[in-house]
Amino acid sequence: AGLAAFVTQALIQLYARITKLGWFDCQKDDYVFRNVIADVTRFLQDSVEHCIMGVTILSQLTNEINQADTT
């Protein structure tokens, strides 16, 4: 019983947006939002469903980072 596809997509978009906006935020000399690759790699090493979600996250992150910031 997973989430509906549109909910999952919205959560991935939110994660990508928060990562982009927090990219330069530093906490105790650590850029916490730059650990995204290590975090997403866990998805890529699991089941096929998780792997698909990991690739979707990376794709959305790429799109978000490449998009001009209008906020």
Phi and psi in degrees as GROMACS dihedral restraints (atoms count N, CA, C in turn):
[ dihedral_restraints ]
;  ai    aj    ak    al  type     phi  dphi    fc
    3     4     5     6     1   -86.0    20    10
    4     5     6     7     1  -178.2    20    10
    6     7     8     9     1   -77.2    20    10
    7     8     9    10     1   157.1    20    10
    9    10    11    12     1   -63.7    20    10
   10    11    12    13     1   151.5    20    10
   12    13    14    15     1   -57.8    20    10
   13    14    15    16     1   -39.2    20    10
   15    16    17    18     1   -70.0    20    10
   16    17    18    19     1   -29.2    20    10
   18    19    20    21     1   -70.9    20    10
   19    20    21    22     1   -44.9    20    10
   21    22    23    24     1   -59.9    20    10
   22    23    24    25     1   -44.6    20    10
   24    25    26    27     1   -62.5    20    10
   25    26    27    28     1   -41.6    20    10
   27    28    29    30     1   -65.2    20    10
   28    29    30    31     1   -38.7    20    10
   30    31    32    33     1   -66.8    20    10
   31    32    33    34     1   -38.7    20    10
   33    34    35    36     1   -66.1    20    10
   34    35    36    37     1   -41.1    20    10
   36    37    38    39     1   -62.9    20    10
   37    38    39    40     1   -41.2    20    10
   39    40    41    42     1   -62.7    20    10
   40    41    42    43     1   -44.6    20    10
   42    43    44    45     1   -59.9    20    10
   43    44    45    46     1   -43.8    20    10
   45    46    47    48     1   -64.6    20    10
   46    47    48    49     1   -42.4    20    10
   48    49    50    51     1   -65.7    20    10
   49    50    51    52     1   -44.7    20    10
   51    52    53    54     1   -63.5    20    10
   52    53    54    55     1   -40.6    20    10
   54    55    56    57     1   -61.9    20    10
   55    56    57    58     1   -44.2    20    10
   57    58    59    60     1   -63.3    20    10
   58    59    60    61     1   -47.3    20    10
   60    61    62    63     1   -69.0    20    10
   61    62    63    64     1   -26.8    20    10
   63    64    65    66     1   -98.2    20    10
   64    65    66    67     1     7.3    20    10
   66    67    68    69     1   -54.9    20    10
   67    68    69    70     1   -38.8    20    10
   69    70    71    72     1   -97.1    20    10
   70    71    72    73     1     3.1    20    10
   72    73    74    75     1   -74.1    20    10
   73    74    75    76     1   132.1    20    10
   75    76    77    78     1  -120.6    20    10
   76    77    78    79     1   134.9    20    10
   78    79    80    81     1  -129.2    20    10
   79    80    81    82     1   111.6    20    10
   81    82    83    84     1    54.0    20    10
   82    83    84    85     1    52.6    20    10
   84    85    86    87     1    60.9    20    10
   85    86    87    88     1    24.7    20    10
   87    88    89    90     1  -129.8    20    10
   88    89    90    91     1   124.1    20    10
   90    91    92    93     1   -84.2    20    10
   91    92    93    94     1    91.0    20    10
   93    94    95    96     1   -64.7    20    10
   94    95    96    97     1   -27.8    20    10
   96    97    98    99     1   -83.5    20    10
   97    98    99   100     1    -2.8    20    10
   99   100   101   102     1   -92.1    20    10
  100   101   102   103     1     3.8    20    10
  102   103   104   105     1   -87.7    20    10
  103   104   105   106     1    15.5    20    10
  105   106   107   108     1   -61.7    20    10
  106   107   108   109     1   -38.1    20    10
  108   109   110   111     1   -65.1    20    10
  109   110   111   112     1   -44.1    20    10
  111   112   113   114     1   -62.5    20    10
  112   113   114   115     1   -38.3    20    10
  114   115   116   117     1   -68.2    20    10
  115   116   117   118     1   -43.8    20    10
  117   118   119   120     1   -73.2    20    10
  118   119   120   121     1   -27.4    20    10
  120   121   122   123     1   -59.1    20    10
  121   122   123   124     1   -31.0    20    10
  123   124   125   126     1   -61.8    20    10
  124   125   126   127     1   -36.8    20    10
  126   127   128   129     1   -65.8    20    10
  127   128   129   130     1   -39.0    20    10
  129   130   131   132     1   -70.7    20    10
  130   131   132   133     1   -16.5    20    10
  132   133   134   135     1   -99.8    20    10
  133   134   135   136     1     9.7    20    10
  135   136   137   138     1  -110.6    20    10
  136   137   138   139     1  -149.8    20    10
  138   139   140   141     1   -65.4    20    10
  139   140   141   142     1   170.8    20    10
  141   142   143   144     1   -60.3    20    10
  142   143   144   145     1   -41.0    20    10
  144   145   146   147     1   -61.8    20    10
  145   146   147   148     1   -43.0    20    10
  147   148   149   150     1   -66.5    20    10
  148   149   150   151     1   -39.5    20    10
  150   151   152   153     1   -62.3    20    10
  151   152   153   154     1   -42.7    20    10
  153   154   155   156     1   -62.3    20    10
  154   155   156   157     1   -41.5    20    10
  156   157   158   159     1   -65.3    20    10
  157   158   159   160     1   -39.5    20    10
  159   160   161   162     1   -62.2    20    10
  160   161   162   163     1   -43.9    20    10
  162   163   164   165     1   -64.8    20    10
  163   164   165   166     1   -39.2    20    10
  165   166   167   168     1   -63.1    20    10
  166   167   168   169     1   -41.7    20    10
  168   169   170   171     1   -61.6    20    10
  169   170   171   172     1   -47.4    20    10
  171   172   173   174     1   -61.9    20    10
  172   173   174   175     1   -40.2    20    10
  174   175   176   177     1   -63.4    20    10
  175   176   177   178     1   -46.0    20    10
  177   178   179   180     1   -65.6    20    10
  178   179   180   181     1   -38.6    20    10
  180   181   182   183     1   -61.5    20    10
  181   182   183   184     1   -43.0    20    10
  183   184   185   186     1   -62.0    20    10
  184   185   186   187     1   -45.5    20    10
  186   187   188   189     1   -62.1    20    10
  187   188   189   190     1   -43.2    20    10
  189   190   191   192     1   -66.5    20    10
  190   191   192   193     1   -44.2    20    10
  192   193   194   195     1   -66.1    20    10
  193   194   195   196     1   -37.6    20    10
  195   196   197   198     1   -76.7    20    10
  196   197   198   199     1   -15.7    20    10
  198   199   200   201     1   -79.6    20    10
  199   200   201   202     1   137.8    20    10
  201   202   203   204     1   -63.2    20    10
  202   203   204   205     1   138.6    20    10
  204   205   206   207     1   -80.2    20    10
  205   206   207   208     1   118.3    20    10
  207   208   209   210     1  -108.6    20    10
  208   209   210   211     1     4.1    20    10
